[in-house]
Amino acid sequence: GVRARADLDGLLPESDVVVLALPLDDSSRGMVDARFLSRMKDGALLVNVSRGGIADTDAILAATGRLRFALDVTDPEPLPADPRGAEGVPGPDVAAGASRGGGVCPCGDPCR
């Protein structure tokens, strides 16, 4: 169910899916960092439908393989190319959409 942001830290270790939908402000900028991601259980899915600045892109890239990601927006956008995946997609554990209509699926094909 929907829970308050104050409850998030205690829920991360037991949640299979975490969906973020909150405004970007001084208190939320960079909240998804290496510590946040380390508290998530292996194989969990993080869905960010907020602004890209909510998440630390380097921390997300470092956590691919252990966690899965569905990102509506990223910072920077598009994601940097990675030799493990298609340009803009760092690997099979990350689905990143482009807010300008379409994106790249984890398989590397355009999504519409």
ABEGO torsion letter per residue (X at the ends): XBBBAAAAAAAAAABABBBBBBBBBAAABGABBAAAAAABBBGBBBBBABBAAABBAAAAAAABGABBBBBABBOBOBBBBBAABBBGBAEAABBBBBAAGEBBBAAGBBBX
